[in-house]
Amino acid sequence: MTRHGELGTALHRWRDRIPSAETGPPADASRESGAAGRAGEPKEAGEPDETPGAGGERPAGLGLTELARLTGLSMDYLGRLEEGRATSPSAQVLASLARALRLSEDERRHLFLLAGQSPPALGRVSELVPPSVRRLLGRLGGTPVGVYDASWNLLTWNPLWAALVGDPSGIPARGRNAAWQHFTGQPSRVTHTPEQEAGFEAALVADLRAATVHYPTDVRLRFLIGELRRASARFGALWNSRIAGSHSTGISTVLHPDVGPLTVDRDTFTVPGCDLRISAYSAAPGSEAAEKLRLLDVIGTDIMTAPAAPPAPFAEDAEHPEPIQRADHIQHTEHLPHAEHAPAAE
């Protein structure tokens, strides 16, 4: 059975187990088992949703009409989903189905995977760097690598990263957030052309917007977005435009104080299951930049890979977080908002 067929089967099975407003709860477990068997049988277009059971009774369970009413989706679309003919349901559609079908967290995750979507995370942005990622950093000693969370807080890095772009351990936590550093004009050795910068900004903003969807109750993330919108007109404009972007291979120039400028490739990878971003710089073998990276690997710094401090300057559960410091060149006339008054992610 194809993935789309499995999705239809699961939807039908979950629908059959919910008591219908018209029929009441399922009569017994054997009827539920029969419903699960019927879920794998595709219907012809236009065929009635409910198949008569023994004695001509309509089987208990949520009908397509009721599911359409609960989700706001059309009966035709729901029928095509169950038949495997609608193959690309959006995250919003899946979230609506999960609510209407009363799915558990495990079932919700299974629904998204069957639909080919990344399961939405709940709660707060995780700062956990699993051992496998830490081992990866150790194996990539000759490549500058930094690891970010879904809010783009720098969590950990290897020595060559610190040697190339500067040691992050001496920077306050908020200053290690890539979006805050960029959009508030914090000092950085990394430069871009206007075209490269536009792509980088679009990717950052789009990724942060996605994070607000995946972590709708994370107070620190909401506060970060609100502060960025207040501190940077550029960020606010991009946020309001709902710009699309993705992190792909790009080119950056690093202005290093000792070895001079290096033009390097920057790649960003996501880590399935823990919602991390791994950013790595590299250079073509034999190039001048590769030779400079090799030199930095030898003479750069003797620091060890360092974990970052908490990525926000206020307590996780505080109702009124302390205001953060803005860059000196940013003009502002209002007091900073409390977390619960931070602009909503719209």
Steps between C-alpha positions, in 0.01 A plus 500: 500500500631848414555769761192685375296183530623455856395856578147432375480177699611676818254785453212259449600294803527807725167629369322171568599492866343839583135491608277664246262770610234311303566141605664516845803296606618187319306192601800279577862428425414261217324778314806722547713219363272472201527871442878472497472231234273715286747787525731334251232464232496796261162641406384601159435868446155594617455185708332569835737537791332263741480134400201312648596257772334177598121526492519818291623717788730791430827432687580727790774755444555852381359551150666706231225758531577546869876501440457766232301713742762463775799574276355749254618280213278385216357148491647457153851582623465275804380216278798545269733497802360167617521357149864609465422741217586820692869455560631828645293618798644809665613521861190709575271232353676229700478700822128548446452127438702414811276719715174373350609135527624548859841354423757436769846654464635174356209475255541863402866440425409189299243699300756761398758237405245312287426826320871564436515795741732566791304449821441828683678533828324605817614700799822699492795503263742229605859588583607137525796404282494120478820299535491406131526867400779561749688204354450649154659825615797301627544321168481825302797658672634638172169669415356801686164381637240668722173353629187714541157431643172580323516859630848538348674513836855368468521201734844354439788519254839348429836676543544581132163679496625720783832555324327603176208720607613591854460334837129512588558412866566862590182629336177545702235239430277725290799605290551136402159489335563514125189705422564751780865534403419561135192722516629725780837553339719328758871472406574203278790379291260348245397716204269445201422661169157669486356197319649257750375710789145510363491121472648457848246737654207335325609158622544619860160669515318211335667253737402705805141523378494122461632469855208705634264252334683200645540654847193721549532509881872580526511833687867566428454448127200732495694760694797473260273557199335798668835654586633449149193667352547798732877526459533450125281660238651263245399193701153642558448560129615149408288346776187685387562402138489129595801454277598148395857379522713200579854443614707354221861516392619860499824692473639717780813704538660492843727795582748336734737733690799265474481303174303755299176452303371150424223433249332178610188296441243487778263206524217456749356161586204413720514210745186282484339429833664779702437811285858624496685685224862411429688775320835420340757699304716332237735583215597325180808278543819677393342844511648794687209488744564130568864577581394776738253269672776243540723768652224606742449139599863492614547842657144621554400438860549248772143521634294187523153462358284708733133481588311824482341671799118513513390676181272753671582752773195424709356207689307252295181534701527865591187700430696823455838435337769761534551721196793419280763742381466636151784603275606861567405616155138387524254777588200421717248698702287230665561273795564139413190278518445232755510151353124464502469832314758422234358536147330182394648296217262589222 
